[in-house]
Every structure is written in structure tokens, then in C-alpha cells.
Amino acid sequence: MEKKKPSQTLHLVMGGRVSDPRSMDFQDPESIHVAGVFSDYDNAVEAWRGNAQRTVDDAEMKYVIVPLHELLTPEA
């Protein structure tokens, strides 16, 4: 069966305080900062970079890009 390509790409940029900078375990998931949802990867990277650079002096702050389109259509 042929895999169907998602019709739209969506990227979530979010960040927050982690218990260990090498992990993705957020200390307080309810206080995660959502920088936004972006329809292309380049804009998501720009938002991620801006937030990550703003918090660069805080080793426990981590921002990530989540490919929402892959979660919404896992069969693609």
C-alpha cells in the first residue's frame, strides 16, 4: 500500500525547564511556553533559534521543534 503524503506540514515550537539538559523531561509541563505553530520548517527554526538564544544562559531551558504533521498522520 502506498503511503499518503500529508497535505500540510505543521511544526510546533515549544520550550520549558527540563530536569536534565540532556533529556526531554519537562519539569512543569503545564508551564511549557508555546512559541507557535508554523507551516514550514524554516520559520519554525527561526522561532526556535530566537527562543533558544534568548534563554542560552539558562542550561535548564530547552526549546524543541515538534513535527505535528507526522503525529497527525502517522501512516504517511
N, C-alpha and C positions, 0 to 999 in steps of 0.2 A: 504494500500500500504506500502511495506517495505521501510524503509529509507536506502539510499545507503551511506555507509561509504566512506569518502574522501580517495582517493588513496594516497594522500600525505599530510602531515601536514607541514604547514609553519607558522612561528611565527616572527612577525616584532617587533624589539626593537627600540623604539624611545623616544625622550625626548626634553624638552624645558622649557622655562619660562612660568609659569602659573600665572593667575591673583590672584588666591586664592589657597593655597596649598591643600585645601580640594576639589578642583574642577578639572575638566579636560579641563578647558577653557584656551587654549594656547594663550598667548599674541600676538605672531607673528608667525602664522602657517607656513609662508614661510621660517622661520629660524629654524624649527624643525631639531634637529640632528637625523639622521637615523643611528643607531649603526649597523644595518644589518638585514638580513632575515635568519632565522635558520630553519633547517628541523626537529629539535627535541627540545622539551621543556627544557631539561636540559641545552643545550648550550645557549638557549635564556635567561634562568635565570642567567647563568654565565655572559653573556654580560650585562644584566640589572643590576645585582649586582655591577659589576665593574664600570659602569657609574654612578649609584646612589651613590656609596660610594665616587667616585671622586668629586661629587657635593654636598656631605652631608651638608656642611656648608652654602649652599645657599638654604634657605627654599622655594624659588620660582621656583627652578628647579625640574622637575619631569620626571622620566623615567617610561615607561609602556611597557608591552608585549601585543601585539595585535594578537589574533589567526586568521591569514589571511585565513586559510583553512575553518574556519566557515563562513567567509564573502564571500568566493568564491563559496562555495556550501552550501547555507543556508538550503536547503532541507534535507541535511544529518543529 
